Amino acid sequence: MSGSVYGNPFFATPEEDPWATPQQKSQTGTGSVSTSNLMGMGASGILPDHNWSTYNSSNINERFSGLNILGDSEHQSNDDYSSSTKQLSESPNILGSETLGSQAPNILGNDLLGSKVPNILGNDPLGSQVPNSPIHEEHHHSIEEEQVGYSDDEEDEEEDDNVRPAETSIWSDEMVAGFNPLSYHNSDDKILIRVKEIPEKEGLVFKHINYLISHNLKFPSEYYSDNNKQTNGETKIIRRYSDFAWLLEVLLKKYPFRLIPELPPKKFAIASTNDPLFLQKRRRGLQRFLYQLAKHPILSKESMVIMFLTVPNDFSNWKKFANIEIVDEFEGVRVNLPRRFTINLDQTLKGLRDTESDLEREDDEEEEARQRHSSAVQMRNETIINSITQIWNESPVNYKNFEFMENVILLNSSLTRFADTWNKISFLVERIERREEALKFDGQRLSMCIDQFVGVNNTVYGVDNLIENKKRTADEEGQNLSIINTILTTVSKYFSTGKQLKEEEMGVITSEILENFKKFQDYYTSLHFLIERLNGYKAISEKQVHTLLTRITRANERLFQIKGKSDVKGSEIDKLVTVLTQSVEQLNTLISKIILVKAAFLNEYKLYQKTKYMVSEIFQDWFTERVKYTDLDQNALQRVFNELQDMPLK
């Protein structure tokens, strides 16, 4: 046990990263790994599995090379976040006009939940009810329509931003209410998924293992072919490990901001791929992977997940001919932005097409009013720019709270300590059970020794011609010896039966209780890597926001400088107007994406809140089994104790 991947959990250094891979652990010198210790009977079945789920999910290309996934050439996928920053600095139109259409699609109309639901995120997911963005409106407000004064706009915005529409929380609440991560006996969905190894390995040169997957999940009839109908409510398919890796890549590309489970490794650095213990751990890890997908309210309805679970056995050929294109779930989706994020271009664009005579007709009062309004709009835009720069800190629940990312950082750091503590709990639970199992092995050895003792003592105490005994006394001694041996045989059976009971208990604990410990690990590991992906997108999107705001500010200043100058070419004005309007559209699209990403993260975190009930289930089930088998053992012990009272003492 001391040779576990994490070493002794009570002597781990505070700096030790519980998310590190075994190779990284060994490099730090805090957790050297021994093949014999890991693969021996005493090796922990919990901690090595946790190490499997520790790669950086955001680095998809390095983890999955050569898999048949096509990106959408017209859209920017999640893997192109880093390259988009470079494109943003080189080209004024980085998202394309088609992506920025005047009509925003239904946010949930892209089969996000597998059915048509109201457009509830068309309102501000951050809790604000606002009018449509100017980009979405067919007719923009003119300056004359807003001459009522800047103070009225402020009051309107304050009123709008303080109104939280009830529809905003419907999607999240319905998702959370329907999510139940608990096991079969504590959930209403009664999901059963089994992954078994097929003994025969396929491949001419490089052998690979196939897995038989059986499940009772029900999907629409169009997903089933004639040769793969459900039999007695059960579907059976055959998949390879590479098929699981393909599915994970698809999910990471399309749903990077969801709780996506991790896969066990295809290979382990210190274990042979033919090692039975390693293969068993990998098979169980694949089974937990499918369970977590089937439980998720969005991922379980993803068409690629359904196809993975329903397409007949030749899944590799299906992937080749399916010509799948993967796009981020929020690609092309727009929300009606709150006014605190909407830059007003009316004052900048007004007058660029006015003739010189039109300008001369303005009297002093109109000019003074225009300048006052221009100053008010400029101040308002400065406030809007400040709000945009703070968008990541703004809470999705209360837009006046700017501690969102601070709380996310606190959550992630606490999650690291949380994981380390749970690892120790899992480690000790398994070690307690293994020690009790070892005690029962000693009990079996004791049973064998007692049987041998009974066989020998008949001879030792049965040679009665060595001493002179009366016949009556000899018969009484022989009867007493027989009683002693009979009761000793009962004691022997108690210890051998105790070993059998412990084997049955360990079978349940290993296949169910300890697996639930690992399921809980899988969930907080998924949350950890979700936060990592969120932080990665935050860093890149902040650079994009900064670049766009700089471009908008410069174009705006230049247009104000040249307004009314007769020597400025119309082509230069057109170019500046194009840069300005496209940059604002791109900024609005980016802000929409950030709002959606934060809303998605909040929903996923609400789902994760349900996993605390897994702790209740884990310890309830563990002690249920302990009480069950302890009662059986105590009953047998009481019977032996009662019989021992009948052993003769003279």
Secondary structure, DSSP 8 states (H G I E B T S, - for coil): -TTSTT--GGG--TT--TTS-HHHHHHHTSS---HHHHHSTTS-SSHHHHHHT-S-TT-HHHHS-S---EE-TTS--GGGHHHHHHHHHH-S-SS-TTTT-SS---TT-SSSSSS-----TTSBTTTB-----TTT-SS---TGGGTT-HHHHHHHHHHHHH---GGGGHHHHHHHHH---S-GGG-SS---EEEEEEEEEE-SSS-EEEEEEEE-----GGG--GGG--BTTBEEEEEEHHHHHHHHHHHHHH-TTS-------SSBTTB-TT-HHHHHHHHHHHHHHHHHHHHSTTGGG-HHHHHHHHS-S-HHHHHHHH--EE--TTTT------GGG----HHHHTTTT--HHHHHT--HHHHHHHHHHHHHHHHHHHHHHHHHHTTTTS-SS-TT---HHHHHHHHHHHHHHHHHHHHHHHHHHHHHHHHHHHHHHHHHHHHHHHHHHHHHHHHHHH-GGGS---HHHHHHHHHHHHHHHHHHHHHHHHHHHHHHHHHHHHHHIIIIIHHHHHHHHHHHHHHHHHHHHHHHHHHHHHHHHHHHHHHHHHHHHHHHHHTT-TTS-HHHHHHHHHHHHHHHHHHHHHHHHHHHHHHHHHHHHHHHHTTHHHHHHHHHHHHHHHHHHHHHHHHHHHHHHHHHTTS---
